[in-house]
């Protein structure tokens, strides 16, 4: 990775955390600059999480200087900000493979490095995990430090507060570093973020304290006692005006806020708090995108960014289709439907840009809610709206909706409420890897009573399914893939689709491919190419995972002895399993050759969507191969 040793003179010599501790003080700022250069260079070539990693470089160095990471445990929350950590823990020579197939993960992973103490990818897990490690340490009779680093955005989630509550109650020695940059992916929302922003600067507090104590100390006889009272009062004033009062209530010793770009100051603070034998929270102020002006000016855009030109920050030109993404089609259609139906309310969990709901926010601010990183709350909040006649559109990435499973079951579906779930990034997402692939939604949704589950084959069908969902009396879920569609024209007045009815998109005689969603067009392309080899293959777009188009599927089973069930979801409990269960129940499988082509029972690592679909055999070439084998 480090091609020019002159530009990375210090970094090129770092092989393990202890090497950072051994550096001279004046080398740290140079190392920080080298880390920034390498991260910007790598991300500009391949994309990645730029702004969060740039914002914590000095914090990372301070942690590496203050703690012995050969034995102490360091847990990063989410992991968006862990690129410097990777570079300083023996992975610099492989950093050019970051987020590429068979290369380094974009997140900390237990299997990747002995210095990655907990695998992450979703937010708000660090405090709970670190507390578990602290308790294990004490049970073993060991004495190492345990440190959790969590962002202010991640601190809005209930899981983080559950961890704080338990940690304060147990009173075990651990350190929580609150990295406060006033942003998660988008601008933070909610009362907590407003409270954290109420900061009195340390210099001001010190001057106030010194002036008051100096004045009272001059009073004869009682001056010393009054100065003592003033000192305690000064501490209470600081707690009142800063977030200290919140964390002290959780029985944490609160320290801060301190400058997260002053390595020397942070090292002094960390060295002092290591002496304490109780939970400590260090409040660190950082700037997201620090050191790279484009990222500082627009941290939301550069949170997770594609390839760009380092000198300007402008995106690199690529030979893409030029078509709009499914996300943007969803956003524009949602606005169009809301224009005609004032009962539609949009809800997102800290990702208005990522889910395409930012346009809705601009058009209908009074009907838009960003709940922060609180997926569980988003679902139950939507359920409350639905009881009052509104039609909530809950727009969340498929992988993040997993966190709200119980709320979907009990608060929405059990009560048969009009809540519509729109699952972006359904299927393989690419370089973010196993934590972000949305390949379980069909499996964990289809068995829930009252819930309609569907997946569109293209942009036009997406809009039609949205219209169907809002017209349906009950809960619906629609999943759609990351990336662009096929160029299907979206109607200004999308028609509704009959629930539980599919369509035969290509007819044939020898076999049938039964599929839905992102795999319909690759199946059609495979069928057309197979015709040139003498195989006549039909393609059926089921559209619905639940309810299945049972009558049509039974008719197909009567016509074809060879059936390929295809999906971009986990095979276990997914769409194909649903079809097999239904056909078996109807006793029509005798004499049939049926094959499932889906995501196997394993976690799929990172790579481009194209690479991963090819690897799993669910692309056009893999579909052709499966059909040929089925028809032998």
C-alpha positions in Angstrom: 0.0 0.0 0.0 2.7 2.4 1.0 4.3 3.1 -2.4 6.3 6.2 -1.5 8.3 5.6 1.8 9.3 9.3 1.7 5.7 10.4 2.2 5.1 7.7 4.9 8.5 7.7 6.7 6.9 7.0 10.1 3.9 5.0 9.1 6.0 2.6 7.1 7.8 1.6 10.3 4.6 1.0 12.3 3.9 -2.8 12.6 2.0 -3.0 15.9 0.4 -0.6 18.5 3.6 -0.6 20.6 5.4 1.1 17.8 3.2 4.1 18.2 3.9 4.3 21.9 7.6 4.3 21.2 7.5 7.4 19.0 8.8 10.7 20.0 6.2 13.4 20.8 7.2 15.5 17.8 6.6 12.5 15.5 2.9 12.2 16.3 1.7 15.2 14.3 3.8 13.9 11.3 2.2 10.5 11.6 -1.3 12.0 11.8 -0.6 13.8 8.5 0.7 10.6 6.9 -2.4 8.7 8.0 -4.6 11.4 6.4 -2.7 11.2 3.2 -2.9 7.4 2.9 -6.7 7.3 3.8 -7.6 10.0 1.3 -5.5 8.4 -1.4 -7.0 4.9 -0.8 -10.6 6.0 -0.5 -10.3 8.3 -3.6 -9.4 5.2 -5.6 -12.0 2.7 -4.3 -14.5 4.6 -2.2 -15.2 4.1 1.5 -15.9 5.9 4.8 -13.8 8.9 4.5 -15.0 11.7 6.8 -15.5 9.6 9.9 -12.0 8.1 9.7 -10.4 11.5 9.1 -12.1 12.9 12.1 -10.7 10.5 14.7 -7.0 10.3 13.6 -5.7 12.3 16.6 -8.1 10.5 18.9 -6.8 7.1 17.6 -3.2 8.2 18.1 -4.0 9.3 21.7 -5.6 6.0 22.5 -2.6 4.1 21.0 -0.2 6.3 23.0 -2.1 6.0 26.3 -3.2 2.4 26.3 -1.2 -0.8 25.8 -3.2 -2.3 23.0 -1.1 -5.5 23.1 -3.2 -6.3 26.2 -5.9 -3.6 26.6 -9.2 -4.0 24.7 -10.3 -1.3 22.3 -13.9 -1.5 20.9 -15.0 0.8 18.1 -18.7 1.5 17.6 -20.0 0.9 14.0 -16.4 0.9 12.7 -16.8 3.7 10.0 -13.9 5.5 11.8 -11.5 2.6 12.1 -9.2 3.1 9.1 -6.4 4.7 11.1 -6.7 1.8 13.5 -6.2 -0.7 10.7 -3.2 1.2 9.4 -1.6 1.2 12.9 -2.1 -2.5 13.6 -0.1 -4.2 10.9 -2.4 -3.8 7.9 -0.8 -0.9 6.1 0.7 -3.1 3.4 -2.8 -4.5 2.6 -4.7 -1.2 3.0 -5.0 -1.0 -0.8 -7.4 -4.0 -0.7 -9.8 -2.3 1.6 -13.5 -3.2 0.9 -12.5 -5.2 -2.1 -13.2 -8.9 -2.7 -10.8 -11.1 -0.6 -9.3 -7.9 0.9 -9.5 -6.0 4.2 -13.0 -5.4 5.5 -14.3 -1.8 5.8 -15.0 -2.6 9.5 -13.2 -4.2 12.5 -13.4 -8.0 12.4 -12.4 -10.5 14.9 -11.1 -12.8 12.2 -8.9 -10.1 10.6 -6.7 -8.9 13.4 -5.8 -9.7 17.0 -6.3 -6.0 17.6 -9.9 -6.0 16.4 -11.5 -7.0 19.7 -15.1 -7.0 18.5 -16.7 -7.2 15.0 -19.0 -4.3 14.2 -20.9 -2.7 11.4 -24.2 -1.6 13.0 -24.2 1.2 15.6 -24.5 1.5 19.4 -23.0 -1.9 20.3 -19.6 -0.8 21.7 -20.6 0.0 25.4 -22.4 -3.3 25.9 -19.6 -5.3 24.3 -16.9 -3.5 26.3 -18.9 -4.0 29.5 -19.0 -7.8 28.8 -15.2 -7.7 28.3 -14.7 -5.8 31.5 -16.8 -8.3 33.5 -14.9 -11.2 31.9 -11.6 -9.5 32.8 -12.6 -9.2 36.5 -13.9 -12.8 36.6 -10.5 -14.0 35.3 -8.7 -11.8 37.8 -6.9 -9.8 35.1 -6.2 -6.1 35.2 -6.1 -4.7 31.7 -8.1 -1.7 30.5 -11.3 -1.8 28.4 -12.2 1.2 26.2 -15.3 1.7 24.1 -15.4 4.5 21.5 -18.9 5.6 20.5 -20.1 8.6 18.4 -22.8 11.0 19.5 -25.1 9.7 16.8 -24.8 6.2 18.0 -25.5 7.3 21.5 -29.1 8.1 20.5 -29.9 4.4 20.3 -31.5 2.6 23.1 -28.9 -0.1 23.2 -26.2 2.4 24.1 -28.3 3.6 27.1 -28.9 0.0 28.1 -25.2 -0.5 28.2 -24.5 2.7 30.1 -27.2 1.8 32.6 -25.8 -1.6 33.3 -22.2 -0.4 33.4 -23.0 2.3 35.9 -24.8 -0.2 38.1 -22.0 -2.8 38.0 -19.4 -0.1 38.6 -16.7 -2.1 36.8 -13.6 -0.2 35.6 -14.0 0.8 32.0 -13.6 3.8 29.8 -16.2 5.1 27.3 -14.9 7.7 24.9 -17.8 9.8 23.4 -16.6 11.1 20.0 -18.8 14.1 19.6 -18.8 15.7 16.1 -22.5 16.5 16.1 -23.1 14.1 13.2 -23.7 10.4 12.6 -24.2 9.9 8.9 -26.5 12.9 8.5 -26.9 15.8 11.0 -27.9 14.4 14.4 -31.5 14.9 15.5 -33.3 14.7 18.9 -33.1 16.2 22.3 -29.9 14.3 23.2 -27.9 15.9 20.4 -29.2 19.3 21.5 -28.2 18.6 25.0 -24.7 17.5 24.1 -24.3 20.8 22.2 -24.7 22.8 25.4 -21.0 23.2 26.1 -19.2 25.6 28.3 -15.5 25.8 27.3 -12.9 24.5 29.6 -10.9 27.8 29.6 -14.1 29.7 30.6 -14.8 27.4 33.5 -11.2 27.5 34.7 -11.2 31.3 34.7 -14.5 31.4 36.5 -13.4 29.0 39.1 -10.0 30.7 39.7 -11.6 34.2 40.0 -14.3 33.1 42.5 -11.9 31.0 44.6 -9.4 33.9 44.6 -11.9 36.4 45.7 -13.4 34.4 48.5 -10.0 33.3 49.8 -9.3 36.9 50.7 -12.1 37.1 53.2 -10.7 36.8 56.8 -11.4 33.7 58.9 -14.2 32.2 56.8 -12.5 32.7 53.4 -11.0 29.2 53.1 -14.3 27.5 53.9 -16.2 29.7 51.5 -13.7 28.9 48.8 -14.2 25.2 49.4 -18.0 25.6 49.1 -17.4 27.6 45.9 -15.2 24.8 44.4 -18.0 22.3 45.0 -20.6 24.8 43.6 -18.4 25.4 40.6 -18.3 21.7 39.9 -22.1 21.6 40.1 -22.4 24.6 37.7 -20.2 22.8 35.2 -22.4 19.6 35.5 -25.5 21.7 35.0 -24.4 23.4 31.9 -22.6 20.4 30.3 -23.7 16.8 29.6 -21.8 15.7 32.7 -25.1 15.7 34.7 -26.5 13.1 32.3 -23.6 10.7 32.6 -23.0 11.2 36.3 -26.6 10.1 36.7 -25.5 6.8 35.1 -22.8 6.6 37.8 -20.0 7.5 35.3 -17.2 9.9 36.1 -17.6 12.5 33.4 -14.5 14.2 31.9 -14.7 16.9 29.2 -15.4 18.2 26.8 -11.9 18.1 25.5 -10.3 18.9 22.1 -10.3 15.7 20.0 -7.6 17.0 17.7 -5.1 17.8 20.5 -3.3 14.5 21.0 -1.1 15.7 23.9 -4.1 16.9 25.9 -6.0 13.7 25.3 -3.0 11.6 26.4 -2.8 13.5 29.6 -6.5 12.9 30.3 -6.3 9.2 29.5 -3.3 8.8 31.7 -5.2 10.3 34.6 -8.4 8.4 34.2 -6.5 5.1 34.1 -6.0 5.6 37.8 -9.7 5.5 38.5 -11.3 2.2 39.4 -14.8 2.9 38.1 -16.7 3.7 34.8 -15.4 6.9 33.2 -16.8 8.7 30.2 -14.5 11.1 28.3 -16.3 13.6 26.1 -14.1 14.4 23.1 -15.0 17.0 20.5 -13.9 16.3 16.9 -14.6 17.6 13.4 -15.8 15.1 10.9 -13.6 15.1 7.8 -10.8 16.9 9.6 -7.9 17.8 7.4 -9.6 17.5 4.1 -11.6 20.6 3.2 -14.2 19.0 0.9 -15.1 16.5 3.7 -15.1 19.2 6.4 -17.5 21.3 4.3 -19.8 18.4 3.4 -19.3 15.6 5.9 -22.6 13.9 5.1 -21.6 13.5 1.4 -18.1 12.3 2.4 -19.3 9.9 5.1 -19.4 7.1 2.7 -18.2 8.2 -0.7 -17.4 6.6 -4.1 -14.2 7.2 -6.1 -13.2 10.9 -6.3 -10.3 13.2 -7.4 -8.3 14.0 -4.2 -7.2 17.4 -5.4 -10.8 18.6 -5.9 -13.0 16.2 -4.1 -15.1 15.8 -7.3 -16.4 12.4 -8.2 -14.5 10.4 -10.8 -16.3 9.9 -14.0 -17.4 6.3 -14.6 -19.1 4.4 -17.4 -22.4 3.8 -15.6 -25.8 3.5 -17.0 -26.8 7.1 -16.1 -30.1 5.8 -14.8 -31.6 6.9 -11.5 -31.2 4.7 -8.5 -34.0 2.7 -7.0 -33.5 4.9 -3.9 -34.2 8.1 -5.9 -37.2 6.5 -7.7 -38.6 5.6 -4.3 -38.1 9.1 -3.0 -39.8 10.8 -6.0 -42.7 8.4 -6.0 -43.2 8.8 -2.3 -43.5 12.6 -2.8 -45.9 12.1 -5.8 -48.2 9.8 -3.7 -48.0 12.2 -0.7 -49.1 15.0 -2.9 -52.4 13.2 -3.4 -52.7 11.7 0.1 -52.1 13.9 3.1 -52.2 10.9 5.4 -48.8 9.6 4.2 -46.0 10.3 6.7 -42.3 9.5 6.0 -40.1 8.1 8.7 -36.3 7.3 8.6 -33.7 6.3 11.1 -30.9 8.9 10.7 -30.6 8.4 6.9 -32.7 10.8 5.0 -30.2 11.0 2.1 -29.5 7.3 2.1 -33.1 6.3 1.9 -34.2 8.9 -0.6 -36.5 10.7 1.9 -34.6 14.0 1.9 -36.8 15.2 -0.9 -39.9 14.4 1.1 -38.4 16.3 4.0 -38.1 19.4 1.8 -41.6 19.1 0.3 -43.5 18.0 3.4 -41.5 18.9 6.5 -44.5 18.6 8.8 -45.0 15.0 7.7 -41.4 13.9 7.9 -39.6 12.5 11.0 -36.0 11.4 11.3 -35.9 9.5 14.6 -32.2 9.1 14.8 -30.5 5.7 15.0 -33.5 4.2 16.6 -35.1 1.6 14.4 -37.1 0.0 17.1 -38.6 3.3 18.1 -39.3 4.1 14.4 -41.5 1.1 14.0 -43.5 1.5 17.1 -43.8 5.3 16.5 -45.2 4.4 13.1 -47.6 2.0 14.7 -48.9 4.8 16.9 -49.4 7.1 13.9 -51.3 4.3 12.1 -53.8 3.9 15.0 -54.8 7.5 14.3 -55.5 6.9 10.6 -52.1 7.9 9.1 -50.1 5.8 6.6 -46.5 5.8 7.8 -43.8 5.0 5.3 -40.9 3.5 7.3 -37.8 3.8 5.0 -34.9 1.8 6.4 -32.1 -0.3 5.0 -33.0 -4.0 5.0 -30.1 -4.9 7.3 -31.0 -2.3 9.8 -34.7 -3.3 10.0 -33.4 -6.6 11.5 -33.0 -4.6 14.8 -36.7 -3.9 15.0 -38.0 -7.4 14.5 -40.0 -7.6 17.7 -41.7 -4.3 17.0 -42.7 -5.4 13.5 -44.3 -8.5 15.0 -46.0 -7.2 18.1 -46.6 -3.5 17.5 -47.5 -3.6 13.8 -48.6 -7.0 12.5 -50.3 -8.4 15.5 -52.5 -5.3 15.5 -52.8 -5.4 11.7 -51.9 -1.7 11.4 -51.4 0.3 8.2 -47.6 0.6 8.4 -45.6 0.3 5.2 -42.0 -0.8 5.3 -39.7 0.1 2.4 -36.5 -1.8 2.6 -33.7 -0.2 0.7 -30.5 -2.3 0.0 -32.5 -5.6 -0.2 -30.1 -8.3 -1.4 -26.3 -8.0 -1.8 -25.0 -4.5 -1.2 -21.3 -4.9 -2.2 -18.3 -3.5 -0.5 -19.7 -2.9 3.0 -19.9 -6.7 3.3 -21.6 -9.1 5.7 -23.0 -6.6 8.2 -24.8 -4.7 5.5 -26.1 -7.3 3.0 -29.9 -7.3 3.1 -30.3 -11.0 2.5 -32.5 -12.1 5.4 -35.6 -9.9 5.0 -37.7 -12.3 3.0 -36.9 -15.0 5.6 -37.7 -13.0 8.7 -40.7 -11.3 7.3 -42.7 -13.9 5.3 -43.8 -15.9 8.3 -45.4 -13.0 10.2 -49.2 -13.1 10.0 -51.0 -10.2 8.3 -47.9 -8.9 6.5 -47.8 -8.5 2.7 -44.2 -9.0 1.4 -43.2 -8.0 -2.2 -40.2 -7.2 -4.4 -40.3 -5.2 -7.7 -38.5 -6.3 -10.8 -37.9 -2.7 -12.0 -38.6 1.0 -11.4 -42.1 0.9 -12.8 -43.1 -2.1 -10.6 -41.6 -0.3 -7.6 -43.9 2.6 -8.0 -46.9 0.3 -8.6 -46.1 -1.6 -5.4 -45.9 1.6 -3.4 -49.3 2.6 -4.6 -50.6 -0.9 -3.7 -49.1 -0.7 -0.3 -50.7 2.7 0.6 -54.1 1.4 -0.7 -53.9 -1.8 1.3 -55.6 -2.1 4.7 -52.9 -3.6 6.7 -49.1 -3.8 6.9 -46.9 -4.2 3.8 -43.2 -4.6 3.2 -41.4 -4.0 0.0 -37.7 -4.7 -0.6 -35.6 -3.3 -3.5 -31.9 -3.5 -4.3 -29.1 -1.0 -4.1 -28.1 0.6 -7.4 -29.9 1.6 -10.6 -32.8 -0.1 -12.3 -33.2 -1.1 -15.9 -34.7 2.1 -17.3 -38.4 1.1 -17.0 -40.6 4.2 -17.3 -42.4 5.2 -14.1 -46.0 6.3 -14.5 -47.1 9.6 -12.9 -50.1 7.6 -11.8 -48.8 4.1 -11.0 -51.5 1.5 -11.1 -52.1 -0.9 -8.2 -51.2 -4.5 -8.5 -53.5 -7.3 -7.4 -52.0 -8.6 -4.2 -50.8 -12.2 -4.5 -50.7 -12.2 -8.3 -47.6 -12.6 -10.4 -46.9 -12.5 -14.1 -45.4 -14.7 -16.8 -42.8 -12.5 -18.3 -41.3 -15.0 -20.8 -42.9 -18.3 -21.9 -41.2 -21.6 -22.7 -41.6 -25.4 -22.8 -38.7 -27.2 -21.2 -38.4 -25.5 -17.7 -39.6 -22.5 -15.7 -37.6 -20.1 -13.6 -39.7 -18.8 -10.7 -38.2 -15.6 -9.3 -38.9 -12.0 -8.2 -37.2 -8.7 -7.6 -33.7 -8.1 -8.8 -33.4 -11.5 -10.4 -36.2 -11.2 -12.9 -34.3 -9.4 -15.6 -31.1 -11.6 -15.3 -33.5 -14.7 -15.6 -35.1 -13.2 -18.7 -31.7 -12.6 -20.3 -30.6 -16.1 -19.4 -33.8 -17.6 -20.9 -33.3 -15.7 -24.2 -29.7 -16.9 -24.5 -30.7 -20.5 -23.6 -33.2 -20.4 -26.5 -30.2 -20.1 -28.8 -28.9 -23.5 -27.5 -32.2 -25.2 -28.0 -33.6 -24.9 -24.4 -37.1 -23.2 -24.1 -37.3 -21.7 -20.7 -40.2 -19.7 -19.1 -39.7 -17.0 -16.5 -42.4 -16.2 -13.9 -42.2 -13.0 -11.8 -43.9 -13.9 -8.6 -43.9 -10.3 -7.3 -45.0 -11.5 -3.9 -43.3 -13.5 -1.3 -46.5 -13.4 0.8 -49.2 -14.0 -0.2 -47.8 -16.2 -2.9 -49.5 -16.3 -6.3 -50.5 -19.9 -5.4 -53.0 -20.5 -8.2 -50.5 -19.4 -10.9 -47.7 -21.4 -9.3 -49.8 -24.6 -9.3 -50.6 -24.1 -12.9 -46.9 -23.8 -13.7 -46.1 -26.9 -11.7 -48.7 -28.7 -13.8 -47.0 -27.6 -17.0 -43.3 -28.0 -16.1 -41.4 -30.9 -14.6 -38.3 -28.8 -14.2 -38.5 -25.7 -11.9 -35.7 -23.4 -10.8 -36.5 -21.2 -7.8 -34.3 -18.1 -7.9 -33.9 -15.3 -5.3 -31.3 -12.8 -3.9 -32.1 -13.8 -0.3 -31.0 -16.5 2.1 -32.2 -19.9 0.9 -33.2 -20.9 4.4 -36.8 -19.8 4.9 -36.8 -17.5 1.9 -38.9 -17.2 -1.2 -38.0 -20.6 -2.7 -38.7 -22.3 0.6 -42.2 -20.7 0.6 -42.9 -22.0 -2.9 -41.7 -25.5 -2.0 -43.8 -25.6 1.1 -46.9 -24.6 -0.9 -46.2 -27.1 -3.7 -45.5 -29.9 -1.2 -48.7 -29.1 0.7 -50.6 -29.4 -2.6 -48.9 -32.8 -3.4 -47.7 -31.7 -6.8 -43.9 -32.3 -6.5 -43.9 -36.0 -7.3 -41.8 -36.5 -10.5 -40.6 -32.9 -10.5 -37.0 -31.8 -10.6 -36.8 -28.6 -8.5 -33.6 -26.6 -7.7 -33.2 -23.6 -5.4 -30.7 -21.0 -6.4 -30.2 -18.5 -3.5 -27.7 -17.2 -0.9 -26.2 -20.2 0.9 -26.2 -20.7 4.7 -23.2 -18.5 5.3 -22.3 -14.9 5.7 -21.1 -13.3 2.5 -18.1 -11.1 2.7 -17.4 -7.9 0.8 -16.9 -7.3 -3.0 -18.8 -5.6 -5.7 -22.4 -6.7 -6.3 -21.3 -8.1 -9.7 -18.5 -10.1 -8.2 -20.6 -11.5 -5.4 -23.6 -12.4 -7.6 -21.2 -14.2 -10.0 -19.5 -16.0 -7.1 -22.9 -17.2 -5.8 -24.2 -18.2 -9.2 -27.2 -15.9 -9.2 -26.1 -13.8 -12.1 -27.0 -14.5 -15.8 -24.2 -17.0 -16.3 -25.0 -18.8 -13.1 -28.7 -19.0 -13.9 -27.9 -20.5 -17.3 -25.6 -23.1 -15.8 -28.3 -24.0 -13.2 -31.0 -24.4 -15.9 -28.7 -26.6 -18.1 -28.0 -28.8 -15.1 -31.6 -29.0 -14.2 -32.6 -30.0 -17.8 -30.0 -32.8 -18.2 
